[in-house]
Amino acid sequence: MQINFAAAIFLFLGSYFPLSLILAVQDVKATSWAQPLCSSIVFWSKCSLPSLENPGIAWTLLGVSALSLIFFLYALRYFGGQHEMEIEESKTIPNDLINYVFPYVVSFMGLDLGSTGKTLGFILFLAWMFLISYRSGQILMNPLLLVAGWQLYEIRADIEGNKRQLRALSRQPVHPKQRLSSCFIQGIYVLSKPK
């Protein structure tokens, strides 16, 4: 199954939620760091968020990536199993993080959300990273999956009488002799317990 282009954009943007948090923190005005978040013991009575230099861009990036992350985690839970497989061997493999490291490095190299040229250049860079991830079938290789409890496995399995070596994502541990349902999405099997 090929992921719909619009859904792939959401999946990609959701993976950069931590980056949007980093950029928002870097955009906090210097005067806000000297002020307390809450001026009262009662938490909700007199609390305010720090002021941002570029609130429109910072809040937009944060909001879009947060909604995309929620959509991503929701969608991943509901991929239905199309085939059953019996696991013969499994081993965890590290998630490919290199595609996600570059934008984080860029954020610490002086990205100023107030500079239109730098911000548009960064957005262009992310668009290029998205196209590479989407075309290479690596859109599901998302480091936030590890945080959400998903793990990437290399497994050998029997799928309806055919023995295959494959990569799979699973939220629960994968062990030999286990029977699981699978959904094939852009070169990766998403595993779940049979219903």
ABEGO torsion letter per residue (X at the ends): XBBBAAAAAAAAAAAAAAAAAAAAAAABBAAAAABBABABABAAABBBBBBBABAAAAAAAAAAAAAAAAAAAAAAAABBBABBBBBABBBBBBBBAAAAAAAAAAAAAGBBAABAAAAAAAAAAAAAAAAAAAAAGAAABBAAAAAAGBBBBBBBBBBGGBBBBBBBBBABBBBBGBBBBBBBBGGBBBBBBBX
